[in-house]
Amino acid sequence: MQSPEQRYLSQPVGQQLLHHLAARDAVRHTTPLVPLRVRDIGRFFLALGGRTPRRGHC
């Protein structure tokens, strides 16, 4: 019986990469793409307009 590390190292590089990318994509798909707070959405639109939010406010 091989340890998980031995099994991983015995796999071809392409298969290791596919496993890594699948794990990364699983995390990306569970992470929300839209900010959850209204304040963050407002800051995003200010940044799009080239303005920076005031420091020390909210």
PDB file of N, CA, C and O in Angstrom:
ATOM      1  N   MET A   1       0.845  -1.173   0.000  1.00  0.00           N
ATOM      2  CA  MET A   1       0.000   0.000   0.000  1.00  0.00           C
ATOM      3  C   MET A   1       0.893   1.238   0.000  1.00  0.00           C
ATOM      4  O   MET A   1       1.834   1.340   0.787  1.00  0.00           O
ATOM      5  N   GLN A   2       0.584   2.172  -0.889  1.00  0.00           N
ATOM      6  CA  GLN A   2       1.371   3.382  -1.006  1.00  0.00           C
ATOM      7  C   GLN A   2       0.770   4.511  -0.174  1.00  0.00           C
ATOM      8  O   GLN A   2      -0.443   4.583   0.019  1.00  0.00           O
ATOM      9  N   SER A   3       1.647   5.389   0.313  1.00  0.00           N
ATOM     10  CA  SER A   3       1.160   6.567   1.015  1.00  0.00           C
ATOM     11  C   SER A   3       0.596   7.546  -0.013  1.00  0.00           C
ATOM     12  O   SER A   3       0.907   7.435  -1.199  1.00  0.00           O
ATOM     13  N   PRO A   4      -0.231   8.504   0.422  1.00  0.00           N
ATOM     14  CA  PRO A   4      -0.779   9.477  -0.535  1.00  0.00           C
ATOM     15  C   PRO A   4       0.323  10.237  -1.293  1.00  0.00           C
ATOM     16  O   PRO A   4       0.175  10.532  -2.479  1.00  0.00           O
ATOM     17  N   GLU A   5       1.415  10.547  -0.608  1.00  0.00           N
ATOM     18  CA  GLU A   5       2.496  11.275  -1.277  1.00  0.00           C
ATOM     19  C   GLU A   5       3.143  10.407  -2.359  1.00  0.00           C
ATOM     20  O   GLU A   5       3.457  10.908  -3.439  1.00  0.00           O
ATOM     21  N   GLN A   6       3.346   9.117  -2.089  1.00  0.00           N
ATOM     22  CA  GLN A   6       3.936   8.231  -3.083  1.00  0.00           C
ATOM     23  C   GLN A   6       3.021   8.077  -4.289  1.00  0.00           C
ATOM     24  O   GLN A   6       3.484   8.052  -5.429  1.00  0.00           O
ATOM     25  N   ARG A   7       1.710   7.974  -4.031  1.00  0.00           N
ATOM     26  CA  ARG A   7       0.762   7.873  -5.145  1.00  0.00           C
ATOM     27  C   ARG A   7       0.776   9.142  -5.978  1.00  0.00           C
ATOM     28  O   ARG A   7       0.717   9.090  -7.206  1.00  0.00           O
ATOM     29  N   TYR A   8       0.854  10.290  -5.301  1.00  0.00           N
ATOM     30  CA  TYR A   8       0.874  11.573  -6.001  1.00  0.00           C
ATOM     31  C   TYR A   8       2.121  11.692  -6.880  1.00  0.00           C
ATOM     32  O   TYR A   8       2.038  12.110  -8.034  1.00  0.00           O
ATOM     33  N   LEU A   9       3.268  11.322  -6.326  1.00  0.00           N
ATOM     34  CA  LEU A   9       4.521  11.455  -7.069  1.00  0.00           C
ATOM     35  C   LEU A   9       4.637  10.444  -8.204  1.00  0.00           C
ATOM     36  O   LEU A   9       5.384  10.668  -9.157  1.00  0.00           O
ATOM     37  N   SER A  10       3.909   9.336  -8.113  1.00  0.00           N
ATOM     38  CA  SER A  10       3.977   8.343  -9.181  1.00  0.00           C
ATOM     39  C   SER A  10       3.047   8.700 -10.349  1.00  0.00           C
ATOM     40  O   SER A  10       3.121   8.069 -11.404  1.00  0.00           O
ATOM     41  N   GLN A  11       2.177   9.700 -10.176  1.00  0.00           N
ATOM     42  CA  GLN A  11       1.282  10.122 -11.252  1.00  0.00           C
ATOM     43  C   GLN A  11       2.044  10.985 -12.256  1.00  0.00           C
ATOM     44  O   GLN A  11       3.003  11.665 -11.890  1.00  0.00           O
ATOM     45  N   PRO A  12       1.623  10.959 -13.508  1.00  0.00           N
ATOM     46  CA  PRO A  12       2.220  11.866 -14.490  1.00  0.00           C
ATOM     47  C   PRO A  12       1.948  13.330 -14.116  1.00  0.00           C
ATOM     48  O   PRO A  12       0.965  13.633 -13.439  1.00  0.00           O
ATOM     49  N   VAL A  13       2.819  14.219 -14.558  1.00  0.00           N
ATOM     50  CA  VAL A  13       2.701  15.638 -14.204  1.00  0.00           C
ATOM     51  C   VAL A  13       1.361  16.207 -14.655  1.00  0.00           C
ATOM     52  O   VAL A  13       0.751  16.997 -13.935  1.00  0.00           O
ATOM     53  N   GLY A  14       0.902  15.818 -15.828  1.00  0.00           N
ATOM     54  CA  GLY A  14      -0.370  16.325 -16.336  1.00  0.00           C
ATOM     55  C   GLY A  14      -1.532  15.957 -15.427  1.00  0.00           C
ATOM     56  O   GLY A  14      -2.439  16.761 -15.212  1.00  0.00           O
ATOM     57  N   GLN A  15      -1.504  14.758 -14.901  1.00  0.00           N
ATOM     58  CA  GLN A  15      -2.575  14.330 -14.005  1.00  0.00           C
ATOM     59  C   GLN A  15      -2.492  15.071 -12.668  1.00  0.00           C
ATOM     60  O   GLN A  15      -3.524  15.404 -12.086  1.00  0.00           O
ATOM     61  N   GLN A  16      -1.291  15.329 -12.180  1.00  0.00           N
ATOM     62  CA  GLN A  16      -1.119  16.128 -10.964  1.00  0.00           C
ATOM     63  C   GLN A  16      -1.696  17.518 -11.169  1.00  0.00           C
ATOM     64  O   GLN A  16      -2.379  18.053 -10.295  1.00  0.00           O
ATOM     65  N   LEU A  17      -1.417  18.101 -12.332  1.00  0.00           N
ATOM     66  CA  LEU A  17      -1.901  19.445 -12.635  1.00  0.00           C
ATOM     67  C   LEU A  17      -3.419  19.474 -12.728  1.00  0.00           C
ATOM     68  O   LEU A  17      -4.053  20.394 -12.212  1.00  0.00           O
ATOM     69  N   LEU A  18      -4.006  18.482 -13.375  1.00  0.00           N
ATOM     70  CA  LEU A  18      -5.465  18.426 -13.467  1.00  0.00           C
ATOM     71  C   LEU A  18      -6.111  18.315 -12.090  1.00  0.00           C
ATOM     72  O   LEU A  18      -7.142  18.937 -11.831  1.00  0.00           O
ATOM     73  N   HIS A  19      -5.505  17.524 -11.209  1.00  0.00           N
ATOM     74  CA  HIS A  19      -6.031  17.396  -9.853  1.00  0.00           C
ATOM     75  C   HIS A  19      -5.935  18.736  -9.114  1.00  0.00           C
ATOM     76  O   HIS A  19      -6.871  19.136  -8.422  1.00  0.00           O
ATOM     77  N   HIS A  20      -4.819  19.413  -9.263  1.00  0.00           N
ATOM     78  CA  HIS A  20      -4.629  20.717  -8.610  1.00  0.00           C
ATOM     79  C   HIS A  20      -5.642  21.736  -9.125  1.00  0.00           C
ATOM     80  O   HIS A  20      -6.248  22.460  -8.335  1.00  0.00           O
ATOM     81  N   LEU A  21      -5.831  21.798 -10.447  1.00  0.00           N
ATOM     82  CA  LEU A  21      -6.762  22.761 -11.031  1.00  0.00           C
ATOM     83  C   LEU A  21      -8.205  22.457 -10.638  1.00  0.00           C
ATOM     84  O   LEU A  21      -8.996  23.377 -10.431  1.00  0.00           O
ATOM     85  N   ALA A  22      -8.550  21.190 -10.536  1.00  0.00           N
ATOM     86  CA  ALA A  22      -9.909  20.827 -10.122  1.00  0.00           C
ATOM     87  C   ALA A  22     -10.164  21.262  -8.686  1.00  0.00           C
ATOM     88  O   ALA A  22     -11.247  21.754  -8.370  1.00  0.00           O
ATOM     89  N   ALA A  23      -9.176  21.085  -7.814  1.00  0.00           N
ATOM     90  CA  ALA A  23      -9.336  21.524  -6.422  1.00  0.00           C
ATOM     91  C   ALA A  23      -9.441  23.040  -6.344  1.00  0.00           C
ATOM     92  O   ALA A  23     -10.241  23.565  -5.570  1.00  0.00           O
ATOM     93  N   ARG A  24      -8.640  23.751  -7.140  1.00  0.00           N
ATOM     94  CA  ARG A  24      -8.681  25.213  -7.146  1.00  0.00           C
ATOM     95  C   ARG A  24     -10.025  25.715  -7.657  1.00  0.00           C
ATOM     96  O   ARG A  24     -10.595  26.649  -7.092  1.00  0.00           O
ATOM     97  N   ASP A  25     -10.535  25.101  -8.720  1.00  0.00           N
ATOM     98  CA  ASP A  25     -11.812  25.524  -9.278  1.00  0.00           C
ATOM     99  C   ASP A  25     -12.965  25.247  -8.322  1.00  0.00           C
ATOM    100  O   ASP A  25     -13.937  26.001  -8.293  1.00  0.00           O
ATOM    101  N   ALA A  26     -12.871  24.181  -7.545  1.00  0.00           N
ATOM    102  CA  ALA A  26     -13.918  23.890  -6.567  1.00  0.00           C
ATOM    103  C   ALA A  26     -14.012  25.012  -5.541  1.00  0.00           C
ATOM    104  O   ALA A  26     -15.110  25.388  -5.130  1.00  0.00           O
ATOM    105  N   VAL A  27     -12.872  25.547  -5.129  1.00  0.00           N
ATOM    106  CA  VAL A  27     -12.870  26.667  -4.182  1.00  0.00           C
ATOM    107  C   VAL A  27     -13.415  27.912  -4.852  1.00  0.00           C
ATOM    108  O   VAL A  27     -14.198  28.645  -4.248  1.00  0.00           O
ATOM    109  N   ARG A  28     -13.016  28.165  -6.091  1.00  0.00           N
ATOM    110  CA  ARG A  28     -13.489  29.359  -6.809  1.00  0.00           C
ATOM    111  C   ARG A  28     -14.997  29.339  -7.000  1.00  0.00           C
ATOM    112  O   ARG A  28     -15.644  30.382  -6.906  1.00  0.00           O
ATOM    113  N   HIS A  29     -15.560  28.182  -7.263  1.00  0.00           N
ATOM    114  CA  HIS A  29     -16.996  28.114  -7.526  1.00  0.00           C
ATOM    115  C   HIS A  29     -17.825  28.275  -6.255  1.00  0.00           C
ATOM    116  O   HIS A  29     -19.009  28.602  -6.337  1.00  0.00           O
ATOM    117  N   THR A  30     -17.239  28.055  -5.097  1.00  0.00           N
ATOM    118  CA  THR A  30     -17.988  28.238  -3.857  1.00  0.00           C
ATOM    119  C   THR A  30     -17.797  29.630  -3.273  1.00  0.00           C
ATOM    120  O   THR A  30     -18.492  29.999  -2.326  1.00  0.00           O
ATOM    121  N   THR A  31     -16.856  30.418  -3.826  1.00  0.00           N
ATOM    122  CA  THR A  31     -16.595  31.762  -3.333  1.00  0.00           C
ATOM    123  C   THR A  31     -17.484  32.747  -4.080  1.00  0.00           C
ATOM    124  O   THR A  31     -17.524  32.726  -5.310  1.00  0.00           O
ATOM    125  N   PRO A  32     -18.195  33.609  -3.361  1.00  0.00           N
ATOM    126  CA  PRO A  32     -19.063  34.568  -4.052  1.00  0.00           C
ATOM    127  C   PRO A  32     -18.238  35.583  -4.849  1.00  0.00           C
ATOM    128  O   PRO A  32     -17.185  36.028  -4.395  1.00  0.00           O
ATOM    129  N   LEU A  33     -18.719  35.938  -6.026  1.00  0.00           N
ATOM    130  CA  LEU A  33     -18.023  36.896  -6.868  1.00  0.00           C
ATOM    131  C   LEU A  33     -18.465  38.331  -6.594  1.00  0.00           C
ATOM    132  O   LEU A  33     -17.785  39.279  -6.988  1.00  0.00           O
ATOM    133  N   VAL A  34     -19.588  38.489  -5.930  1.00  0.00           N
ATOM    134  CA  VAL A  34     -20.143  39.807  -5.649  1.00  0.00           C
ATOM    135  C   VAL A  34     -19.920  40.112  -4.174  1.00  0.00           C
ATOM    136  O   VAL A  34     -20.142  39.250  -3.324  1.00  0.00           O
ATOM    137  N   PRO A  35     -19.481  41.334  -3.860  1.00  0.00           N
ATOM    138  CA  PRO A  35     -19.329  41.682  -2.443  1.00  0.00           C
ATOM    139  C   PRO A  35     -20.661  41.522  -1.701  1.00  0.00           C
ATOM    140  O   PRO A  35     -21.728  41.782  -2.257  1.00  0.00           O
ATOM    141  N   LEU A  36     -20.584  41.105  -0.479  1.00  0.00           N
ATOM    142  CA  LEU A  36     -21.795  40.833   0.278  1.00  0.00           C
ATOM    143  C   LEU A  36     -22.340  42.061   0.987  1.00  0.00           C
ATOM    144  O   LEU A  36     -23.509  42.081   1.370  1.00  0.00           O
ATOM    145  N   ARG A  37     -21.509  43.094   1.170  1.00  0.00           N
ATOM    146  CA  ARG A  37     -21.969  44.286   1.876  1.00  0.00           C
ATOM    147  C   ARG A  37     -22.214  45.420   0.894  1.00  0.00           C
ATOM    148  O   ARG A  37     -21.472  45.576  -0.077  1.00  0.00           O
ATOM    149  N   VAL A  38     -23.256  46.214   1.142  1.00  0.00           N
ATOM    150  CA  VAL A  38     -23.595  47.346   0.280  1.00  0.00           C
ATOM    151  C   VAL A  38     -22.442  48.344   0.267  1.00  0.00           C
ATOM    152  O   VAL A  38     -22.164  48.956  -0.764  1.00  0.00           O
ATOM    153  N   ARG A  39     -21.774  48.512   1.398  1.00  0.00           N
ATOM    154  CA  ARG A  39     -20.643  49.437   1.494  1.00  0.00           C
ATOM    155  C   ARG A  39     -19.537  49.036   0.509  1.00  0.00           C
ATOM    156  O   ARG A  39     -18.939  49.893  -0.142  1.00  0.00           O
ATOM    157  N   ASP A  40     -19.273  47.742   0.408  1.00  0.00           N
ATOM    158  CA  ASP A  40     -18.238  47.270  -0.509  1.00  0.00           C
ATOM    159  C   ASP A  40     -18.636  47.502  -1.968  1.00  0.00           C
ATOM    160  O   ASP A  40     -17.787  47.812  -2.803  1.00  0.00           O
ATOM    161  N   ILE A  41     -19.910  47.355  -2.268  1.00  0.00           N
ATOM    162  CA  ILE A  41     -20.387  47.610  -3.628  1.00  0.00           C
ATOM    163  C   ILE A  41     -20.210  49.082  -3.968  1.00  0.00           C
ATOM    164  O   ILE A  41     -19.788  49.418  -5.074  1.00  0.00           O
ATOM    165  N   GLY A  42     -20.533  49.968  -3.018  1.00  0.00           N
ATOM    166  CA  GLY A  42     -20.339  51.401  -3.237  1.00  0.00           C
ATOM    167  C   GLY A  42     -18.881  51.743  -3.469  1.00  0.00           C
ATOM    168  O   GLY A  42     -18.571  52.535  -4.358  1.00  0.00           O
ATOM    169  N   ARG A  43     -17.986  51.167  -2.694  1.00  0.00           N
ATOM    170  CA  ARG A  43     -16.555  51.409  -2.878  1.00  0.00           C
ATOM    171  C   ARG A  43     -16.087  50.919  -4.242  1.00  0.00           C
ATOM    172  O   ARG A  43     -15.240  51.549  -4.876  1.00  0.00           O
ATOM    173  N   PHE A  44     -16.631  49.808  -4.688  1.00  0.00           N
ATOM    174  CA  PHE A  44     -16.266  49.271  -5.995  1.00  0.00           C
ATOM    175  C   PHE A  44     -16.632  50.258  -7.099  1.00  0.00           C
ATOM    176  O   PHE A  44     -15.828  50.517  -7.995  1.00  0.00           O
ATOM    177  N   PHE A  45     -17.847  50.809  -7.037  1.00  0.00           N
ATOM    178  CA  PHE A  45     -18.261  51.751  -8.074  1.00  0.00           C
ATOM    179  C   PHE A  45     -17.472  53.055  -7.993  1.00  0.00           C
ATOM    180  O   PHE A  45     -17.188  53.667  -9.022  1.00  0.00           O
ATOM    181  N   LEU A  46     -17.119  53.481  -6.796  1.00  0.00           N
ATOM    182  CA  LEU A  46     -16.258  54.662  -6.665  1.00  0.00           C
ATOM    183  C   LEU A  46     -14.900  54.400  -7.313  1.00  0.00           C
ATOM    184  O   LEU A  46     -14.365  55.263  -8.009  1.00  0.00           O
ATOM    185  N   ALA A  47     -14.351  53.227  -7.090  1.00  0.00           N
ATOM    186  CA  ALA A  47     -13.057  52.882  -7.678  1.00  0.00           C
ATOM    187  C   ALA A  47     -13.150  52.811  -9.203  1.00  0.00           C
ATOM    188  O   ALA A  47     -12.204  53.188  -9.895  1.00  0.00           O
ATOM    189  N   LEU A  48     -14.269  52.337  -9.731  1.00  0.00           N
ATOM    190  CA  LEU A  48     -14.440  52.305 -11.184  1.00  0.00           C
ATOM    191  C   LEU A  48     -14.423  53.707 -11.770  1.00  0.00           C
ATOM    192  O   LEU A  48     -13.933  53.927 -12.877  1.00  0.00           O
ATOM    193  N   GLY A  49     -14.964  54.649 -11.013  1.00  0.00           N
ATOM    194  CA  GLY A  49     -14.996  56.041 -11.466  1.00  0.00           C
ATOM    195  C   GLY A  49     -13.684  56.771 -11.243  1.00  0.00           C
ATOM    196  O   GLY A  49     -13.552  57.935 -11.621  1.00  0.00           O
ATOM    197  N   GLY A  50     -12.718  56.109 -10.638  1.00  0.00           N
ATOM    198  CA  GLY A  50     -11.421  56.729 -10.411  1.00  0.00           C
ATOM    199  C   GLY A  50     -11.303  57.437  -9.077  1.00  0.00           C
ATOM    200  O   GLY A  50     -10.266  58.031  -8.781  1.00  0.00           O
ATOM    201  N   ARG A  51     -12.337  57.386  -8.279  1.00  0.00           N
ATOM    202  CA  ARG A  51     -12.305  58.036  -6.967  1.00  0.00           C
ATOM    203  C   ARG A  51     -11.916  57.021  -5.913  1.00  0.00           C
ATOM    204  O   ARG A  51     -12.217  55.833  -6.028  1.00  0.00           O
ATOM    205  N   THR A  52     -11.251  57.502  -4.896  1.00  0.00           N
ATOM    206  CA  THR A  52     -10.905  56.626  -3.778  1.00  0.00           C
ATOM    207  C   THR A  52     -11.799  56.992  -2.601  1.00  0.00           C
ATOM    208  O   THR A  52     -12.065  58.173  -2.376  1.00  0.00           O
ATOM    209  N   PRO A  53     -12.257  56.020  -1.860  1.00  0.00           N
ATOM    210  CA  PRO A  53     -13.106  56.320  -0.702  1.00  0.00           C
ATOM    211  C   PRO A  53     -12.303  57.059   0.362  1.00  0.00           C
ATOM    212  O   PRO A  53     -11.090  56.888   0.486  1.00  0.00           O
ATOM    213  N   ARG A  54     -13.018  57.887   1.127  1.00  0.00           N
ATOM    214  CA  ARG A  54     -12.360  58.654   2.184  1.00  0.00           C
ATOM    215  C   ARG A  54     -11.849  57.716   3.261  1.00  0.00           C
ATOM    216  O   ARG A  54     -12.527  56.762   3.642  1.00  0.00           O
ATOM    217  N   ARG A  55     -10.669  57.988   3.740  1.00  0.00           N
ATOM    218  CA  ARG A  55     -10.083  57.195   4.826  1.00  0.00           C
ATOM    219  C   ARG A  55     -10.738  57.593   6.147  1.00  0.00           C
ATOM    220  O   ARG A  55     -11.018  58.767   6.390  1.00  0.00           O
ATOM    221  N   GLY A  56     -10.968  56.624   6.967  1.00  0.00           N
ATOM    222  CA  GLY A  56     -11.531  56.899   8.286  1.00  0.00           C
ATOM    223  C   GLY A  56     -13.034  57.046   8.290  1.00  0.00           C
ATOM    224  O   GLY A  56     -13.631  57.247   9.348  1.00  0.00           O
ATOM    225  N   HIS A  57     -13.652  56.952   7.148  1.00  0.00           N
ATOM    226  CA  HIS A  57     -15.115  57.040   7.082  1.00  0.00           C
ATOM    227  C   HIS A  57     -15.662  55.649   6.830  1.00  0.00           C
ATOM    228  O   HIS A  57     -15.364  55.031   5.808  1.00  0.00           O
ATOM    229  N   CYS A  58     -16.460  55.160   7.762  1.00  0.00           N
ATOM    230  CA  CYS A  58     -17.069  53.824   7.677  1.00  0.00           C
ATOM    231  C   CYS A  58     -15.997  52.800   7.522  1.00  0.00           C
ATOM    232  O   CYS A  58     -16.291  51.608   7.432  1.00  0.00           O
TER     233      CYS A  58
END
